[in-house]
Structures are given as structure tokens and as C-alpha cells.
Amino acid sequence: MADAPLLILGGTTLAGDLARQAAATGQRVIYSLAGRTKAKAIPDVSNRTGGFGGAQLLAKYLHDNDVAAVIDATHAYAAQISSNAEFACRAAGKARLRLVAPP
């Protein structure tokens, strides 16, 4: 499974920590942040910045990049990307995990 990348939708400290930990196990990781967030370099992790262009284009991205699964670790107020991720994962047949921090 390490050949297929894990897409982590970030924006939280938890997401960055998760990307670091997953990469340390040998898992390929794509860490994605919204365009208004500056990515901090994480060793052995591919960073991408900016939106996907909606749920259908996110589904295409998942397919085209042979993403194994998606972890949605975005901020609680980032409702649109979470909704898009849910739709895209269903459309692309990919597993999705939504991490929600307590208030």
C-alpha cells in the first residue's frame, strides 16, 4: 500500500503531525493545504497548495494520482472542502476518514 499515496487535507496542527508520522512509516503522503495557508516543509512529504476546483475535480485528482485514501483533517469551519471530500471519495471509490477535534 505504500506505493499509493495517502492524501491528507490539512490546515490543522494534527494534520501536519499525521503527515509526518505517516511518512516516517514509509507511506507516501500528499499534504494538501488551502491556498491561503503557507505550507511548512515536512521531510518526505509532497506538499500541494490550493483548491481542487470542486468535488468532481477532486474525485478526478484522486483517480489520476491513484490516491489510496483521504484523511480530512481540515479546520472545523472548512465545511466546503469536507463536503467535497466526502462526495469525491464516494465517486472515486476511495476510503475517507474525517478527523474532528473537540471544541
Phi and psi in degrees as GROMACS dihedral restraints (atoms count N, CA, C in turn):
[ dihedral_restraints ]
;  ai    aj    ak    al  type     phi  dphi    fc
    3     4     5     6     1   -63.5    20    10
    4     5     6     7     1   -19.1    20    10
    6     7     8     9     1   -72.1    20    10
    7     8     9    10     1   -34.5    20    10
    9    10    11    12     1   -87.0    20    10
   10    11    12    13     1   129.5    20    10
   12    13    14    15     1   -74.6    20    10
   13    14    15    16     1   153.7    20    10
   15    16    17    18     1   -97.8    20    10
   16    17    18    19     1   127.9    20    10
   18    19    20    21     1   -97.1    20    10
   19    20    21    22     1   120.2    20    10
   21    22    23    24     1  -108.7    20    10
   22    23    24    25     1   117.4    20    10
   24    25    26    27     1   -86.6    20    10
   25    26    27    28     1   112.3    20    10
   27    28    29    30     1  -107.1    20    10
   28    29    30    31     1  -163.4    20    10
   30    31    32    33     1   134.5    20    10
   31    32    33    34     1    -8.0    20    10
   33    34    35    36     1  -119.0    20    10
   34    35    36    37     1   160.6    20    10
   36    37    38    39     1   -60.5    20    10
   37    38    39    40     1   -39.2    20    10
   39    40    41    42     1   -57.4    20    10
   40    41    42    43     1   -42.1    20    10
   42    43    44    45     1   -62.4    20    10
   43    44    45    46     1   -45.0    20    10
   45    46    47    48     1   -62.9    20    10
   46    47    48    49     1   -42.5    20    10
   48    49    50    51     1   -63.4    20    10
   49    50    51    52     1   -41.5    20    10
   51    52    53    54     1   -63.6    20    10
   52    53    54    55     1   -42.8    20    10
   54    55    56    57     1   -60.3    20    10
   55    56    57    58     1   -43.9    20    10
   57    58    59    60     1   -60.9    20    10
   58    59    60    61     1   -47.5    20    10
   60    61    62    63     1   -66.5    20    10
   61    62    63    64     1   -41.0    20    10
   63    64    65    66     1   -64.8    20    10
   64    65    66    67     1   -42.8    20    10
   66    67    68    69     1   -64.3    20    10
   67    68    69    70     1   -34.7    20    10
   69    70    71    72     1   -64.7    20    10
   70    71    72    73     1   -21.5    20    10
   72    73    74    75     1   -87.4    20    10
   73    74    75    76     1    -5.0    20    10
   75    76    77    78     1    98.9    20    10
   76    77    78    79     1    -3.1    20    10
   78    79    80    81     1   -69.7    20    10
   79    80    81    82     1   132.1    20    10
   81    82    83    84     1   -70.8    20    10
   82    83    84    85     1   134.6    20    10
   84    85    86    87     1  -131.9    20    10
   85    86    87    88     1   134.7    20    10
   87    88    89    90     1  -112.0    20    10
   88    89    90    91     1   119.3    20    10
   90    91    92    93     1  -105.0    20    10
   91    92    93    94     1   116.1    20    10
   93    94    95    96     1  -111.0    20    10
   94    95    96    97     1   130.7    20    10
   96    97    98    99     1  -124.5    20    10
   97    98    99   100     1   152.1    20    10
   99   100   101   102     1   -62.4    20    10
  100   101   102   103     1   157.3    20    10
  102   103   104   105     1   -61.2    20    10
  103   104   105   106     1   -23.5    20    10
  105   106   107   108     1   -90.3    20    10
  106   107   108   109     1     2.8    20    10
  108   109   110   111     1  -109.4    20    10
  109   110   111   112     1   130.5    20    10
  111   112   113   114     1   -86.7    20    10
  112   113   114   115     1   125.9    20    10
  114   115   116   117     1   -76.0    20    10
  115   116   117   118     1   135.6    20    10
  117   118   119   120     1   -92.5    20    10
  118   119   120   121     1   136.8    20    10
  120   121   122   123     1   -62.5    20    10
  121   122   123   124     1   130.8    20    10
  123   124   125   126     1  -121.9    20    10
  124   125   126   127     1   122.8    20    10
  126   127   128   129     1   -55.6    20    10
  127   128   129   130     1   137.3    20    10
  129   130   131   132     1    64.1    20    10
  130   131   132   133     1    22.1    20    10
  132   133   134   135     1  -125.3    20    10
  133   134   135   136     1   132.5    20    10
  135   136   137   138     1   -82.1    20    10
  136   137   138   139     1   128.9    20    10
  138   139   140   141     1  -102.0    20    10
  139   140   141   142     1   142.1    20    10
  141   142   143   144     1  -134.8    20    10
  142   143   144   145     1   143.2    20    10
  144   145   146   147     1  -127.0    20    10
  145   146   147   148     1   138.4    20    10
  147   148   149   150     1   112.3    20    10
  148   149   150   151     1   165.4    20    10
  150   151   152   153     1   -75.0    20    10
  151   152   153   154     1   175.3    20    10
  153   154   155   156     1  -102.3    20    10
  154   155   156   157     1   -13.5    20    10
  156   157   158   159     1    94.1    20    10
  157   158   159   160     1    20.4    20    10
  159   160   161   162     1   109.7    20    10
  160   161   162   163     1   172.8    20    10
  162   163   164   165     1   -63.5    20    10
  163   164   165   166     1   -41.4    20    10
  165   166   167   168     1   -66.8    20    10
  166   167   168   169     1   -38.6    20    10
  168   169   170   171     1   -73.9    20    10
  169   170   171   172     1   -29.3    20    10
  171   172   173   174     1   -65.8    20    10
  172   173   174   175     1   -41.8    20    10
  174   175   176   177     1   -60.1    20    10
  175   176   177   178     1   -41.3    20    10
  177   178   179   180     1   -63.5    20    10
  178   179   180   181     1   -42.0    20    10
  180   181   182   183     1   -59.4    20    10
  181   182   183   184     1   -44.1    20    10
  183   184   185   186     1   -60.6    20    10
  184   185   186   187     1   -43.6    20    10
  186   187   188   189     1   -67.7    20    10
  187   188   189   190     1   -50.8    20    10
  189   190   191   192     1   -63.3    20    10
  190   191   192   193     1   -29.7    20    10
  192   193   194   195     1  -101.2    20    10
  193   194   195   196     1    10.3    20    10
  195   196   197   198     1    47.3    20    10
  196   197   198   199     1    44.9    20    10
  198   199   200   201     1   -66.3    20    10
  199   200   201   202     1   132.7    20    10
  201   202   203   204     1   -73.2    20    10
  202   203   204   205     1   -45.0    20    10
  204   205   206   207     1  -162.7    20    10
  205   206   207   208     1   165.0    20    10
  207   208   209   210     1  -120.9    20    10
  208   209   210   211     1   133.7    20    10
  210   211   212   213     1  -112.9    20    10
  211   212   213   214     1   117.3    20    10
  213   214   215   216     1   -93.8    20    10
  214   215   216   217     1   100.6    20    10
  216   217   218   219     1  -118.3    20    10
  217   218   219   220     1    40.5    20    10
  219   220   221   222     1   -80.8    20    10
  220   221   222   223     1   170.0    20    10
  222   223   224   225     1   -64.2    20    10
  223   224   225   226     1   151.6    20    10
  225   226   227   228     1   -58.5    20    10
  226   227   228   229     1   -30.8    20    10
  228   229   230   231     1   -83.2    20    10
  229   230   231   232     1    -1.9    20    10
  231   232   233   234     1   -89.0    20    10
  232   233   234   235     1    59.0    20    10
  234   235   236   237     1   -64.3    20    10
  235   236   237   238     1   -34.9    20    10
  237   238   239   240     1   -65.4    20    10
  238   239   240   241     1   -46.1    20    10
  240   241   242   243     1   -66.6    20    10
  241   242   243   244     1   -35.2    20    10
  243   244   245   246     1   -65.3    20    10
  244   245   246   247     1   -41.5    20    10
  246   247   248   249     1   -64.0    20    10
  247   248   249   250     1   -44.0    20    10
  249   250   251   252     1   -62.5    20    10
  250   251   252   253     1   -40.5    20    10
  252   253   254   255     1   -64.6    20    10
  253   254   255   256     1   -41.2    20    10
  255   256   257   258     1   -61.0    20    10
  256   257   258   259     1   -48.4    20    10
  258   259   260   261     1   -61.7    20    10
  259   260   261   262     1   -48.0    20    10
  261   262   263   264     1   -62.3    20    10
  262   263   264   265     1   -41.7    20    10
  264   265   266   267     1   -66.2    20    10
  265   266   267   268     1   -39.8    20    10
  267   268   269   270     1   -63.3    20    10
  268   269   270   271     1   -45.5    20    10
  270   271   272   273     1   -64.7    20    10
  271   272   273   274     1   -36.9    20    10
  273   274   275   276     1   -92.4    20    10
  274   275   276   277     1    -3.9    20    10
  276   277   278   279     1    68.8    20    10
  277   278   279   280     1    37.6    20    10
  279   280   281   282     1  -111.7    20    10
  280   281   282   283     1   147.3    20    10
  282   283   284   285     1   -72.1    20    10
  283   284   285   286     1   146.0    20    10
  285   286   287   288     1  -136.3    20    10
  286   287   288   289     1   134.2    20    10
  288   289   290   291     1  -120.8    20    10
  289   290   291   292     1   127.5    20    10
  291   292   293   294     1  -106.0    20    10
  292   293   294   295     1   118.0    20    10
  294   295   296   297     1   -95.5    20    10
  295   296   297   298     1   126.8    20    10
  297   298   299   300     1  -124.1    20    10
  298   299   300   301     1   120.6    20    10
  300   301   302   303     1   -80.6    20    10
  301   302   303   304     1   146.7    20    10
  303   304   305   306     1   -66.6    20    10
  304   305   306   307     1   152.6    20    10
